[in-house]
Amino acid sequence: MSKVRANNYEMHYEVDDFTDPWKRAETVWIQHGFGRSSRFWYHWVPPLARHYRVLRRDMRGHGQSADPGANYVWSVDDLLNDMKGFLDALGLDRVHYVGESVGGILGIAFAARWPERFKSMTLCATPTAIRPPIQRLFAVGYEDWYTALGTLGPAGWVKALMERGGGLAGTNPAHIDWILKEWAKTPTHVLQGLCRLVPSVDITPLLPQVKVPTLVLAPAQSQLTPLTEQVMIRDSIPGARIAVIEGRGHEIYVDNPDACLSALLSFLRSLG
């Protein structure tokens, strides 16, 4: 278990490195999305860590990172400064960044602001914004998303979203039980605070400003991140590439990790 303090905040992270010790390994930073944690990416570590130093960080309030408290007002600037401070604290000048969903949104904003810190960026099932139709889906029959989270709690909300075809992964009962237990570890007020922030964010105007090599891992069948939007992201970021990944829905990193990893490793190797 590793902790680092940056941006006046304590963050938890994991490092896995099985590269040859006499070689200088590049770092791949995997950043989870809304409500998840570094633990959700355990299955990506073995294929990557033989070739790269793999870094997984728990976002503010998630996993084993510190809880900012019920009165904390979430801001994009804080989340971005968390990321920059994290790299600074670990002495990492540049990394290959992999961001999933909200982690991808933050990656785009970070790359537009500090492009010199990313050797490359991979966007996994990343939307440009959480628009009103998706907010209504996330409300799972309640007045709004915030109320649904407050009433059901994180695990109950995810379960309700799964039952409505919200695209969250899990078909094996034991796997679903694990997913729900992991979601339950995130305080309700953390997700409520984030859900108030996220709908106001639209990173579409930032896409042309991204000047780092970019790969879009695009779900073929996600209602949260339609393929048309994924192609638009590819077309808007100069020189970006796209790999369309088949899966049941949004969480292609769980549904089809082999295809995701194959595309990612091919992309990274092509950078030289």
Sequence and secondary structure as in RCSB ss.txt:
>XXXX:A:sequence
MSKVRANNYEMHYEVDDFTDPWKRAETVWIQHGFGRSSRFWYHWVPPLARHYRVLRRDMRGHGQSADPGANYVWS
VDDLLNDMKGFLDALGLDRVHYVGESVGGILGIAFAARWPERFKSMTLCATPTAIRPPIQRLFAVGYEDWYTALG
TLGPAGWVKALMERGGGLAGTNPAHIDWILKEWAKTPTHVLQGLCRLVPSVDITPLLPQVKVPTLVLAPAQSQLT
PLTEQVMIRDSIPGARIAVIEGRGHEIYVDNPDACLSALLSFLRSLG
>XXXX:A:secstr
 EEEEETTEEEEEEEE  S TTS   EEEEE  TT  GGGGGGGHHHHHTTSEEEEE  TTSTTS    TT    
HHHHHHHHHHHHHHHT S EEEEEETHHHHHHHHHHHH GGGEEEEEEES  SB  HHHHHHHTTTSSSHHHHHH
HHHHHHHHHHHHHTT      SHHHHHHHHHHHHTS HHHHHHHHHHGGG B GGGGGG  S EEEEEESS SSS
 HHHHHHHHHHSTT EEEEE  SSS HHHH HHHHHHHHHHHHHHT 
